[in-house]
Amino acid sequence: MILLERLTPPERAAFVLREAFGHSHREVAGILGVQEASARQLYRRARERLDGARPRFPADRDQAEGHGVRQERPAVRTDRRPLPG
């Protein structure tokens, strides 16, 4: 859902009508009140924006560890004494 927020409302509508409901470009154009060529263009732009949202490269676990990302679970205190301080 967050990815769809990157689209303009007409792009979002064209994309959802095509992908989720399987409407043809002609049907999408009729629903949106635009020419068929415009519906095709809206759908194409939506696909490009969403495809561009993918990561450029996969995450590397070793690289994440070097940036302070903790992989192990933190220790848990089991006593009820107040912390010094």
KACOR-V496413 format. One line per field, one symbol per residue. phi: phi as a letter, one per 20 degrees, with the letter a starting at -180 (. if undefined). burial: I if it has 24 or more other ideal C-beta (glycine too) atoms within 12 Angstrom, else O. A space follows every 10 residues. Layout:
phi->???
burial->???
//
This chain:
phi->.fffffefgf fffffffffe dmffffffff femcffffff ffffffffff ffefffbffd gfffffdnee eeeffdfded ffffq
burial->OOOOOOIOOO IIIIIIIIOO OOOOIOOIIO OIOOOOOOIO OIIOOIOOOI OOOOOOOOOO OOOOOOOOOO OOOOOOOOOO OOOOO
//
